[in-house]
Amino acid sequence: MVTQEFSIRNTQESESEPLFIAGPCSAETEAQVLETAHELSQNKAVRFFRAGVWKPRTRPNSFEGNGEKALPWLTEVQKQYGMKVMVETATAEHVELCLKYGIDAIWIGARTTVNPFTVQEIADALKGTDIPVLVKNPINPDLKLWIGALERIAGAGITRMAAIHRGFQSYDNTVYRYAPNWDIAIELMSEMPGLPVICDPSHITGKRSMIAETAQKAMDLGMHGLMIETHPNPDAAWSDAAQQITPARLKEILDSLQIRHYNSNDPVFDNELERLRRKVDSIDEELLEVVAKRMRLIERIGIYKKENNITIFQPQRLTEIRETRTVFGNKLQLEEDFIRRLLKDLHDESIRFQTEILYRESSKEKSD
């Protein structure tokens, strides 16, 4: 586990200020890049200009970026507007070209994060440098794979790092392009508390109409910044047109954001919060005691099933539990989705424990 403090900010910058990154999905033409940068440079909240130079597309014959040809356009953004620039890299060669052209930061995309071999090749190419690196979550909801990619980059000696939460592939019906699965991002922040996590509402939503509310959700959850795709004429964009917004709309969204704080300087608030948390702690202990009591009963049930040659999994019983507990939970004003998730976890643990009992008892009989 990586334990050092991560930051892609300079030491002079306030850690309490969110980091905002904006720019087009793709660097289409030099004129488009410079026009976007000109408008974004008027917004002092935006610290990094992002643009896709190499675009990994799902199918061939679609625009896959201008490659090295576009990198001088970004160095021109640095010169003309004093903005830091960043691009996505998917190979070691991409890294070498970014270093050659003086790109300020790079990010590793979701399609690359999913492949540890490729991430390691990128990490090897980064050795001896200290360019800031951001790592997007893998396409599938796999926290270990995400953390593994971050560890590989840290292992190359990179000390300025961040994660980008851009949502996950889902086959369920959802209003999002990529399901946010906020719990995974929260778990990452818990596992790596020194790591800034930047939210990418453009990819999560896939539609510009939902970007503002998703950006606010990210701030409410304590994320450290936003990456939002911005284009002077979104409808005419060469890639991902539906999820891009104009620089003017970006300013509206950032100006309206409610930025939450991790701590308060109000002792009255702190004392009351601490009092309420102690109550929650007490209830949590009671909950765990009840769960332990439930598991002791599950153990007796498992042994009883074994003695009577009964299967561990009982579909009718599961249906009964779901129906009765959901009705009871609704009466207590608990959300139905939460009840179902809780019941599933309890049932899964019951099945696991009863299976353990079955094999434990079987092994004991054979040894006797």
DASUL-V564851 format. One line per field, one symbol per residue. psi: psi as a letter, one per 40 degrees, with the letter a starting at -180 (. if undefined). A space follows every 50 residues. Layout:
psi = ???
This chain:
psi = hheihiheiideiheehihhhiiidigdidddddddddddeehedhdihi hhdhhhidiieihfieaddeddddddddddefiiiiihieiddddddddd efhdiiihiddddehddddddddddeheifhhhihiiidiggdddddddd ddddeeehehiiihheiihieihieidhhdfddddddddddgeehhhhig eddddehddeddddddddddeeieaihhhhidgddeieifddeiiidddd dddddehhhiidiiehdddddddddddddddddddddddddddddddddd dddddddefiidhgdddddddddddddddddefihddddddddddddddd ddddddddddddddddd.
